[in-house]
Amino acid sequence: MAEDRDEGELLEQPDVADIELVKVLHALGDPTRLHLLGVYASGGRYDCSSERLGVGHLHKSTVSHHMRIMRQAGITSTRAVGRNRYVQLRRADLDARFPGLVDTLVGAMAAGDGPATGN
């Protein structure tokens, strides 16, 4: 987990009112992105290190692609600080739009219904 940082540029993301359930569910239909939701749901802000995110088997460009899809769907926010990117779950925004969705998905993954490690 990276330090909590307030500096840097917040990358483009939808406003809370513009987060659409269909786009969120479509983004989370991918096992890797569902895994990342579980990582981000633990709180904090993460850098883009694939090893720290538990996706070390993926190329950096693939991890960046998954992060972009999640950001564009409104699931995460990304702050650019120099050449680094720090990602955080938009938990409050998702809970405001779709109460219980994140908890339900994280709970299902904890119960063994999530993606297998190594996806």
MARBA-3410 file (N, C-alpha, C, O; in Angstrom, 1 decimal):
119
0.9,-1.2,0.0,0.0,0.0,0.0,0.9,1.2,0.0,1.9,1.3,0.7 ~ 0.6,2.2,-0.8,1.3,3.4,-0.9,0.9,4.4,0.2,-0.2,4.3,0.8 ~ 1.7,5.4,0.4,1.3,6.5,1.4,0.1,7.2,0.9,-0.2,7.2,-0.3 ~ -0.7,7.7,1.8,-1.9,8.4,1.4,-1.4,9.8,0.9,-0.8,10.5,1.6 ~ -1.7,10.1,-0.4,-1.2,11.3,-1.0,-2.3,12.1,-1.5,-3.3,11.6,-2.1
-2.2,13.4,-1.3,-3.2,14.4,-1.8,-2.7,15.2,-3.0,-3.5,15.8,-3.7 ~ -1.4,15.2,-3.2,-0.9,15.9,-4.3,-1.1,15.2,-5.6,-1.5,14.0,-5.6 ~ -0.8,15.8,-6.7,-0.9,15.2,-8.0,-2.2,15.4,-8.7,-3.1,16.1,-8.1 ~ -2.3,14.9,-9.9,-3.5,15.1,-10.7,-4.5,14.0,-10.6,-4.1,12.8,-10.8 ~ -5.7,14.3,-10.3,-6.8,13.3,-10.3,-7.2,13.0,-11.8,-7.6,13.9,-12.5
-7.0,11.8,-12.2,-7.4,11.4,-13.6,-8.9,11.5,-13.8,-9.7,11.3,-12.8 ~ -9.3,11.6,-15.0,-10.7,11.8,-15.3,-11.5,10.5,-14.9,-11.1,9.4,-15.1 ~ -12.6,10.8,-14.3,-13.5,9.8,-13.8,-15.0,10.3,-13.8,-15.2,11.5,-13.8 ~ -16.0,9.4,-13.9,-17.3,9.9,-13.9,-17.7,10.6,-12.5,-17.2,10.1,-11.5 ~ -18.6,11.6,-12.6,-19.2,12.1,-11.4,-20.0,11.0,-10.7,-20.4,10.1,-11.4
-20.2,11.2,-9.4,-21.0,10.2,-8.7,-22.3,9.9,-9.3,-22.7,8.7,-9.5 ~ -23.1,10.9,-9.7,-24.4,10.7,-10.3,-24.3,10.0,-11.7,-25.3,9.5,-12.1 ~ -23.2,10.0,-12.3,-23.0,9.4,-13.6,-22.5,8.0,-13.6,-22.3,7.4,-14.6 ~ -22.2,7.4,-12.4,-21.8,6.1,-12.3,-23.0,5.2,-12.6,-24.0,5.2,-11.9 ~ -22.9,4.3,-13.6,-24.0,3.4,-14.1,-23.7,2.0,-13.6,-22.6,1.5,-13.7
-24.8,1.4,-13.1,-24.7,0.0,-12.6,-24.2,-0.9,-13.7,-23.4,-1.8,-13.5 ~ -24.7,-0.8,-14.9,-24.4,-1.7,-16.0,-22.9,-1.6,-16.3,-22.2,-2.6,-16.5 ~ -22.3,-0.4,-16.2,-20.8,-0.2,-16.5,-20.0,-0.8,-15.3,-19.0,-1.4,-15.6 ~ -20.5,-0.6,-14.1,-19.8,-1.2,-13.0,-19.8,-2.7,-13.0,-18.7,-3.4,-12.9 ~ -20.9,-3.3,-13.3,-21.0,-4.8,-13.4,-20.3,-5.3,-14.5,-19.7,-6.4,-14.4
-20.3,-4.6,-15.7,-19.5,-5.1,-16.8,-18.0,-5.1,-16.5,-17.3,-6.0,-16.8 ~ -17.6,-4.0,-15.9,-16.1,-3.9,-15.5,-15.8,-5.1,-14.5,-14.7,-5.6,-14.6 ~ -16.6,-5.4,-13.6,-16.3,-6.4,-12.6,-16.6,-7.8,-13.1,-16.4,-8.8,-12.3 ~ -17.1,-7.9,-14.3,-17.3,-9.2,-14.9,-16.0,-9.9,-15.3,-16.0,-11.1,-15.6 ~ -14.9,-9.2,-15.2,-13.6,-9.8,-15.5,-13.0,-10.3,-14.2,-13.0,-9.5,-13.2
-12.5,-11.5,-14.1,-11.9,-12.0,-12.8,-10.8,-11.2,-12.2,-10.7,-11.1,-11.0 ~ -9.9,-10.7,-13.1,-8.8,-9.9,-12.6,-9.4,-8.6,-11.9,-8.9,-8.2,-10.8 ~ -10.3,-7.9,-12.5,-10.9,-6.7,-12.0,-11.7,-7.0,-10.7,-11.7,-6.2,-9.8 ~ -12.3,-8.1,-10.7,-13.1,-8.5,-9.4,-12.1,-8.7,-8.3,-12.3,-8.3,-7.2 ~ -10.9,-9.4,-8.6,-9.9,-9.6,-7.6,-9.4,-8.2,-7.1,-9.2,-8.0,-5.9
-9.1,-7.3,-8.1,-8.6,-5.9,-7.7,-9.6,-5.2,-6.8,-9.3,-4.5,-5.9 ~ -10.9,-5.4,-7.1,-12.0,-4.8,-6.2,-11.7,-5.3,-4.7,-11.8,-4.5,-3.8 ~ -11.5,-6.6,-4.6,-11.2,-7.1,-3.2,-10.0,-6.5,-2.6,-10.0,-6.3,-1.4 ~ -9.0,-6.3,-3.4,-7.8,-5.7,-2.8,-8.1,-4.3,-2.4,-7.7,-3.9,-1.3 ~ -8.7,-3.5,-3.3,-8.9,-2.1,-3.0,-10.0,-1.9,-1.9,-9.9,-0.9,-1.2
-10.9,-2.9,-1.7,-11.9,-2.8,-0.7,-11.3,-2.8,0.7,-12.0,-2.4,1.7 ~ -10.1,-3.3,0.9,-9.4,-3.3,2.2,-9.1,-1.9,2.7,-8.6,-1.8,3.8 ~ -9.2,-1.0,1.8,-9.0,0.4,2.2,-7.6,0.9,1.8,-6.7,0.1,1.4 ~ -7.4,2.2,1.8,-6.1,2.8,1.5,-6.0,3.1,0.0,-6.9,2.9,-0.8 ~ -4.8,3.6,-0.3,-4.5,3.9,-1.7,-3.3,3.1,-2.1,-2.3,2.9,-1.4
-3.4,2.5,-3.3,-2.3,1.5,-3.8,-1.6,2.1,-5.0,-2.2,2.8,-5.8 ~ -0.3,1.8,-5.0,0.4,2.1,-6.3,0.1,1.0,-7.3,-0.7,0.0,-7.0 ~ 0.7,1.1,-8.4,0.3,0.1,-9.5,1.2,-1.1,-9.6,1.3,-1.8,-10.6 ~ 1.9,-1.4,-8.5,2.8,-2.6,-8.5,1.9,-3.9,-8.6,1.1,-4.2,-7.7 ~ 2.1,-4.6,-9.7,1.3,-5.8,-9.9,1.6,-6.8,-8.8,0.7,-7.6,-8.5
2.8,-6.9,-8.2,3.1,-7.9,-7.2,2.3,-7.6,-5.9,1.7,-8.4,-5.3 ~ 2.2,-6.3,-5.6,1.5,-5.9,-4.4,0.0,-6.1,-4.5,-0.8,-6.3,-3.6 ~ -0.5,-6.0,-5.8,-1.9,-6.2,-6.1,-2.3,-7.7,-6.2,-3.5,-8.0,-6.4 ~ -1.3,-8.5,-6.2,-1.6,-10.0,-6.4,-1.8,-10.4,-7.8,-2.4,-11.4,-8.1 ~ -1.3,-9.6,-8.7,-1.4,-9.9,-10.2,-0.1,-9.9,-10.8,0.0,-9.4,-12.0
0.9,-10.3,-10.1,2.3,-10.3,-10.6,2.5,-11.0,-11.9,3.5,-10.8,-12.6 ~ 1.6,-11.9,-12.3,1.8,-12.7,-13.5,1.4,-11.9,-14.7,1.6,-12.4,-15.9 ~ 0.8,-10.7,-14.5,0.3,-9.9,-15.7,1.4,-8.8,-16.0,2.1,-8.4,-15.2 ~ 1.4,-8.5,-17.3,2.3,-7.4,-17.8,1.8,-6.1,-17.2,0.6,-5.9,-17.0 ~ 2.7,-5.1,-17.1,2.3,-3.8,-16.6,1.2,-3.2,-17.4,0.3,-2.5,-16.9
1.3,-3.3,-18.7,0.3,-2.7,-19.6,-1.1,-3.3,-19.4,-2.1,-2.6,-19.5 ~ -1.1,-4.6,-19.1,-2.4,-5.3,-18.8,-3.0,-4.8,-17.5,-4.2,-4.5,-17.4 ~ -2.2,-4.6,-16.5,-2.6,-4.1,-15.2,-3.1,-2.7,-15.4,-4.2,-2.3,-14.9 ~ -2.4,-1.9,-16.2,-2.9,-0.5,-16.4,-4.2,-0.5,-17.2,-5.1,0.4,-16.9 ~ -4.4,-1.4,-18.1,-5.7,-1.5,-18.8,-6.8,-1.8,-17.8,-7.9,-1.2,-17.9
-6.6,-2.8,-16.9,-7.7,-3.1,-16.0,-8.0,-1.9,-15.1,-9.1,-1.6,-14.8 ~ -6.9,-1.2,-14.6,-7.2,0.0,-13.8,-7.9,1.1,-14.5,-8.8,1.8,-13.9 ~ -7.6,1.3,-15.8,-8.3,2.3,-16.6,-9.8,1.9,-16.7,-10.7,2.8,-16.6 ~ -10.1,0.6,-17.0,-11.5,0.2,-17.1,-12.3,0.4,-15.8,-13.4,0.9,-15.8 ~ -11.6,0.1,-14.7,-12.3,0.3,-13.4,-12.5,1.8,-13.1,-13.5,2.2,-12.6
-11.5,2.7,-13.5,-11.7,4.1,-13.3,-12.8,4.7,-14.1,-13.6,5.5,-13.7 ~ -12.8,4.3,-15.4,-13.8,4.8,-16.3,-15.2,4.4,-15.9,-16.2,5.0,-16.2 ~ -15.4,3.2,-15.2,-16.7,2.7,-14.8,-17.1,3.4,-13.5,-18.2,3.4,-13.1 ~ -16.1,4.1,-12.8,-16.4,4.8,-11.6,-16.2,4.0,-10.4,-16.6,4.4,-9.3 ~ -15.5,2.9,-10.5,-15.2,2.0,-9.4,-14.0,2.6,-8.6,-14.0,2.5,-7.3
-13.0,3.1,-9.2,-11.8,3.6,-8.6,-11.5,5.0,-9.0,-12.0,5.5,-10.0 ~ -10.7,5.7,-8.2,-10.1,7.0,-8.6,-8.6,6.8,-8.7,-8.0,6.0,-7.9 ~ -8.0,7.5,-9.6,-6.5,7.4,-9.8,-5.9,8.7,-9.8,-6.4,9.7,-10.4 ~ -4.9,8.9,-9.0,-4.1,10.1,-8.9,-2.7,9.9,-9.4,-2.0,9.0,-9.0 ~ -2.4,10.8,-10.4,-1.0,10.8,-11.0,-0.1,11.7,-10.2,-0.4,12.9,-10.1
1.0,11.1,-9.7,2.0,11.9,-9.0,3.3,11.6,-9.7,3.9,10.5,-9.5 ~ 3.7,12.5,-10.5,4.9,12.2,-11.4,4.6,11.1,-12.3,3.6,11.1,-13.0 ~ 5.5,10.1,-12.3,5.3,8.9,-13.2,4.5,7.8,-12.5,4.2,6.8,-13.1 ~ 4.2,8.0,-11.2,3.4,7.0,-10.4,1.9,7.3,-10.5,1.5,8.4,-10.7 ~ 1.2,6.2,-10.3,-0.3,6.2,-10.2,-0.7,5.6,-8.9,-0.2,4.5,-8.5
-1.6,6.3,-8.2,-2.1,5.7,-7.0,-3.6,5.6,-7.1,-4.4,6.5,-7.5 ~ -4.1,4.4,-6.8,-5.5,4.0,-7.0,-6.2,3.7,-5.7,-5.6,3.2,-4.8 ~ -7.4,4.2,-5.6,-8.2,4.0,-4.4,-9.7,3.7,-4.9,-10.2,4.2,-5.8 ~ -10.3,2.8,-4.1,-11.7,2.4,-4.4,-12.6,3.6,-4.0,-12.4,4.3,-3.0 ~ -13.5,3.9,-4.8,-14.5,5.0,-4.6,-15.6,4.4,-3.7,-16.8,4.4,-4.2
-15.3,3.9,-2.6,-16.2,3.2,-1.7,-17.5,4.0,-1.4,-18.6,3.6,-1.5 ~ -17.2,5.2,-0.9,-18.4,6.1,-0.5,-19.3,6.4,-1.7,-20.5,6.4,-1.5 ~ -18.7,6.6,-2.8,-19.5,6.9,-4.0,-20.3,5.7,-4.5,-21.5,5.8,-4.8 ~ -19.7,4.5,-4.5,-20.4,3.3,-4.9,-21.5,3.0,-3.9,-22.5,2.5,-4.3 ~ -21.2,3.1,-2.6,-22.2,2.9,-1.5,-23.4,3.8,-1.7,-24.5,3.4,-1.4
-23.1,5.1,-2.0,-24.2,6.0,-2.2,-25.1,5.7,-3.4,-26.3,5.8,-3.4 ~ -24.4,5.2,-4.5,-25.2,4.9,-5.7,-25.9,3.5,-5.6,-27.0,3.3,-6.0 ~ -25.1,2.5,-5.1,-25.6,1.2,-5.1,-25.3,0.5,-3.7,-24.4,-0.2,-3.5 ~ -26.2,0.9,-2.7,-25.9,0.4,-1.3,-25.8,-1.1,-1.2,-26.6,-1.8,-1.7 ~ -24.7,-1.5,-0.6,-24.5,-2.9,-0.3,-23.8,-3.7,-1.4,-23.4,-4.8,-1.2
-23.6,-3.1,-2.6,-23.0,-3.8,-3.7,-21.6,-4.2,-3.4,-21.2,-5.4,-3.6 ~ -20.7,-3.3,-3.0,-19.3,-3.6,-2.7,-19.3,-4.7,-1.6,-18.5,-5.7,-1.7 ~ -20.0,-4.5,-0.5,-20.0,-5.5,0.6,-20.5,-6.9,0.1,-19.9,-7.9,0.5 ~ -21.5,-6.9,-0.7,-22.0,-8.2,-1.3,-20.9,-8.9,-2.1,-20.7,-10.1,-1.9 ~ -20.3,-8.2,-3.0,-19.2,-8.8,-3.8,-18.0,-9.2,-3.0,-17.5,-10.3,-3.2
-17.6,-8.4,-2.1,-16.4,-8.7,-1.3,-16.8,-9.9,-0.4,-16.0,-10.8,-0.2 ~ -18.0,-10.0,0.2,-18.4,-11.1,1.0,-18.5,-12.4,0.2,-18.1,-13.4,0.7 ~ -19.0,-12.3,-1.1,-19.0,-13.5,-1.9,-17.6,-14.0,-2.2,-17.4,-15.2,-2.2 ~ -16.7,-13.1,-2.4,-15.3,-13.5,-2.7,-14.7,-14.1,-1.5,-13.9,-15.1,-1.6 ~ -15.0,-13.6,-0.3,-14.4,-14.1,1.0,-15.0,-15.5,1.2,-14.4,-16.4,1.8
-16.2,-15.8,0.7,-16.8,-17.1,0.9,-16.4,-18.1,-0.2,-16.9,-19.2,-0.2 ~ -15.5,-17.7,-1.0,-14.9,-18.6,-2.0,-15.6,-18.5,-3.4,-15.3,-19.4,-4.2 ~ -16.4,-17.5,-3.6,-17.1,-17.4,-4.9,-16.4,-16.4,-5.8,-17.0,-16.1,-6.9 ~ -15.2,-16.0,-5.4,-14.5,-15.0,-6.3,-13.6,-15.7,-7.3,-13.6,-17.0,-7.4 ~ -12.8,-14.9,-8.0,-11.9,-15.5,-9.0,-10.8,-16.3,-8.3,-10.3,-16.0,-7.2
-10.4,-17.3,-9.0,-9.2,-18.1,-8.5,-8.0,-17.3,-8.6,-7.8,-16.5,-9.5 ~ -7.0,-17.6,-7.7,-5.8,-16.9,-7.7,-5.0,-17.3,-9.0,-5.0,-18.4,-9.4 ~ -4.4,-16.3,-9.6,-3.7,-16.6,-10.9,-4.4,-16.2,-12.1,-3.9,-16.5,-13.2 ~ -5.6,-15.7,-12.0,-6.4,-15.2,-13.2,-5.8,-14.0,-13.8,-6.3,-13.5,-14.8
END
